[in-house]
Amino acid sequence: MKGILFDFDGTLADTLPLCFYAFHEVFKKNDHKALSNEEIAAMFGPSETDIITQHLLRQDRVEDAIADFYHFYHQEHERLAQVNPEIMALLKQLKGAGKSLGIVTGKARKSLEISMERLGMNGLFDVVITGDDVQKPKPDPEGVRLAMSRLNVTKEETVFIGDSNFDIRAGKEAGVVTIGVHWLPTVQSVHFDIPPDYLFTRTDELLELLGVSAKR
């Protein structure tokens, strides 16, 4: 396998609590509406800006609500989303083994850049596809196919790793090997509707599958 593609939230970073918090605050402030985590998760797929645009009742507040989201996301990042040493070690070992790494996420590029900078992930990825880069979000395979094209790898050379049903469906539609992961505390899909080719709960399981020696 040459191309190793990852989802971001719940896969590379335990940022879902931060996303939930920011959306809670946005809808409470602008719609005076209290949403559960389950209701927020049901909106996932499009970027944060598209979610707010599509679901905010007060359409006259959309621009302010989007600004609020990034304010809350940035302000609470250190408290709600910390660096995960195992994930960082995984990425560096894969890079050291000559793998091409990519991110395919529904996040907007602005929030992804905030997280990558805060978590020290800048410079580790050869391609980054965000919700701003595609016409159709996951579970559509557009983002996975775009990442493969930019990495110049075939579907037979590619794996897509994620924590949600949308990730697995997108990978299946793109014809790549799919890996469902539950190795972070908060994930989008506790159970996968469509079984992934592999289901891992530890990062060293991925290294073993890819034939990369785990450093102790």
C-alpha positions as CSV (number, residue, x, y, z in Angstrom):
1,M,0.0,0.0,0.0
2,K,1.4,3.4,-1.0
3,G,-1.4,5.8,-0.3
4,I,-2.7,6.0,3.3
5,L,-5.7,8.2,3.6
6,F,-7.3,9.3,6.9
7,D,-10.4,10.9,8.1
8,F,-9.6,13.6,10.7
9,D,-12.2,14.1,13.5
10,G,-12.4,10.9,15.6
11,T,-9.6,9.3,13.5
12,L,-6.5,11.4,13.8
13,A,-7.6,13.7,16.6
14,D,-10.1,13.5,19.4
15,T,-11.7,16.7,18.2
16,L,-15.3,15.5,18.3
17,P,-15.9,16.9,21.8
18,L,-14.6,20.3,20.6
19,C,-16.9,20.1,17.5
20,F,-19.9,19.3,19.6
21,Y,-19.1,22.1,22.0
22,A,-18.7,24.7,19.3
23,F,-21.9,23.7,17.5
24,H,-23.8,23.7,20.9
25,E,-22.7,27.2,21.5
26,V,-23.5,28.4,18.0
27,F,-27.0,27.1,17.9
28,K,-27.7,28.2,21.5
29,K,-26.5,31.7,20.8
30,N,-28.0,32.3,17.4
31,D,-31.1,30.1,17.4
32,H,-31.7,29.9,21.2
33,K,-31.8,26.1,20.5
34,A,-30.3,23.3,22.7
35,L,-29.1,20.4,20.5
36,S,-27.9,17.1,21.7
37,N,-24.7,15.5,20.5
38,E,-26.7,13.0,18.6
39,E,-28.6,15.8,16.8
40,I,-25.4,17.5,15.9
41,A,-23.7,14.3,14.7
42,A,-26.7,13.7,12.4
43,M,-25.7,16.9,10.6
44,F,-22.1,15.8,9.9
45,G,-20.9,15.3,6.4
46,P,-20.7,18.8,5.0
47,S,-18.3,21.4,6.3
48,E,-19.0,23.3,9.4
49,T,-19.9,26.4,7.4
50,D,-22.3,24.4,5.2
51,I,-23.9,22.8,8.3
52,I,-24.6,26.2,9.8
53,T,-25.9,27.5,6.5
54,Q,-28.2,24.6,6.0
55,H,-29.5,24.2,9.6
56,L,-29.5,27.6,11.3
57,L,-33.1,28.8,11.6
58,R,-32.1,32.4,11.8
59,Q,-30.7,32.8,8.2
60,D,-30.0,36.5,8.9
61,R,-27.5,35.3,11.5
62,V,-25.5,32.8,9.3
63,E,-22.4,34.9,8.9
64,D,-22.2,35.8,12.6
65,A,-22.9,32.2,13.5
66,I,-20.0,31.0,11.3
67,A,-17.7,33.5,12.9
68,D,-18.9,32.3,16.3
69,F,-18.1,28.7,15.5
70,Y,-14.5,29.5,14.7
71,H,-14.2,31.6,17.8
72,F,-15.4,28.8,20.0
73,Y,-13.4,26.2,18.1
74,H,-10.2,28.2,18.5
75,Q,-10.8,29.3,22.0
76,E,-11.5,25.9,23.5
77,H,-9.1,23.8,21.4
78,E,-6.4,23.4,24.0
79,R,-9.0,22.5,26.7
80,L,-11.0,20.0,24.6
81,A,-8.5,18.5,22.1
82,Q,-4.9,17.6,23.0
83,V,-2.0,16.0,21.2
84,N,-2.2,12.2,21.1
85,P,1.3,10.7,21.3
86,E,0.3,7.4,19.7
87,I,-1.3,9.1,16.7
88,M,1.8,11.3,16.2
89,A,4.1,8.3,16.5
90,L,2.0,6.4,13.9
91,L,2.1,9.2,11.4
92,K,5.9,9.7,11.8
93,Q,6.5,5.9,11.4
94,L,4.4,5.8,8.2
95,K,6.2,8.8,6.8
96,G,9.5,7.2,7.7
97,A,8.5,4.1,5.9
98,G,8.0,6.1,2.7
99,K,4.2,6.0,2.7
100,S,2.2,8.9,1.1
101,L,-0.2,10.3,3.7
102,G,-3.4,12.1,3.1
103,I,-6.4,13.5,4.9
104,V,-10.0,13.4,3.5
105,T,-12.3,15.2,5.8
106,G,-15.6,17.0,5.7
107,K,-14.1,19.8,7.9
108,A,-13.7,23.2,6.4
109,R,-10.0,24.1,5.7
110,K,-10.0,26.8,8.3
111,S,-10.9,24.6,11.3
112,L,-8.6,21.8,10.0
113,E,-5.7,24.3,9.8
114,I,-6.4,25.4,13.4
115,S,-6.3,21.8,14.6
116,M,-3.3,20.7,12.6
117,E,-1.3,23.7,13.9
118,R,-2.4,23.2,17.5
119,L,-1.6,19.4,17.3
120,G,1.7,19.7,15.5
121,M,0.6,17.9,12.4
122,N,1.7,20.4,9.8
123,G,4.1,19.0,7.2
124,L,3.1,15.4,7.8
125,F,0.6,15.0,4.9
126,D,1.2,14.9,1.2
127,V,-2.4,15.8,0.3
128,V,-5.2,17.4,2.3
129,I,-8.8,17.3,1.0
130,T,-11.4,19.3,3.0
131,G,-15.1,19.9,2.7
132,D,-14.2,23.1,0.8
133,D,-12.5,21.1,-1.9
134,V,-15.4,18.9,-3.0
135,Q,-18.9,19.3,-4.5
136,K,-20.2,16.2,-2.7
137,P,-19.2,15.4,0.9
138,K,-18.7,11.9,2.3
139,P,-20.2,9.3,1.9
140,D,-19.7,10.3,-1.7
141,P,-16.3,9.1,-2.8
142,E,-15.3,12.3,-4.5
143,G,-12.8,13.3,-1.8
144,V,-11.1,9.9,-1.7
145,R,-10.8,9.8,-5.5
146,L,-9.4,13.4,-5.6
147,A,-6.8,12.5,-3.0
148,M,-5.7,9.4,-4.9
149,S,-5.4,11.5,-8.1
150,R,-3.2,14.0,-6.4
151,L,-1.0,11.3,-4.8
152,N,-0.9,9.4,-8.2
153,V,-1.9,6.1,-6.6
154,T,-4.4,3.5,-7.7
155,K,-7.3,2.2,-5.7
156,E,-5.4,-1.1,-5.3
157,E,-2.6,0.8,-3.6
158,T,-4.8,2.8,-1.3
159,V,-6.4,2.4,2.1
160,F,-9.0,4.8,3.7
161,I,-9.1,4.9,7.5
162,G,-12.0,6.4,9.4
163,D,-14.3,6.2,12.4
164,S,-17.7,6.7,10.7
165,N,-20.2,5.0,8.5
166,F,-19.7,7.8,6.0
167,D,-15.9,7.1,5.8
168,I,-16.4,3.4,5.2
169,R,-19.1,4.0,2.5
170,A,-16.9,6.5,0.7
171,G,-14.0,4.1,0.7
172,K,-16.1,1.3,-0.5
173,E,-17.5,3.4,-3.3
174,A,-14.0,4.5,-4.3
175,G,-12.9,0.8,-4.4
176,V,-10.1,1.1,-1.8
177,V,-9.4,-1.0,1.2
178,T,-11.4,0.4,4.2
179,I,-10.3,0.4,7.8
180,G,-12.7,1.3,10.6
181,V,-10.9,2.6,13.7
182,H,-12.0,2.9,17.3
183,W,-8.7,3.9,18.8
184,L,-9.7,7.4,20.1
185,P,-12.0,8.1,23.0
186,T,-14.8,9.7,20.9
187,V,-15.9,8.3,17.6
188,Q,-18.8,9.1,15.2
189,S,-20.0,5.5,14.6
190,V,-19.9,3.0,17.5
191,H,-21.1,0.3,15.1
192,F,-20.5,0.3,11.3
193,D,-23.5,-0.3,9.1
194,I,-21.3,-1.6,6.3
195,P,-18.5,-3.7,7.7
196,P,-15.0,-2.3,6.9
197,D,-12.4,-4.6,5.5
198,Y,-10.6,-4.3,8.9
199,L,-11.6,-2.9,12.3
200,F,-8.7,-1.7,14.5
201,T,-8.7,-0.5,18.1
202,R,-4.9,0.1,18.3
203,T,-2.5,2.0,16.0
204,D,0.0,-0.9,16.0
205,E,-2.6,-3.0,14.3
206,L,-2.4,-0.7,11.3
207,L,1.4,-0.7,11.3
208,E,1.4,-4.5,11.3
209,L,-1.1,-4.7,8.4
210,L,1.1,-2.3,6.4
211,G,4.3,-4.1,7.2
212,V,5.8,-1.1,9.2
213,S,7.7,-2.0,12.3
214,A,6.3,-0.3,15.4
215,K,9.0,1.5,17.4
216,R,8.8,0.8,21.2
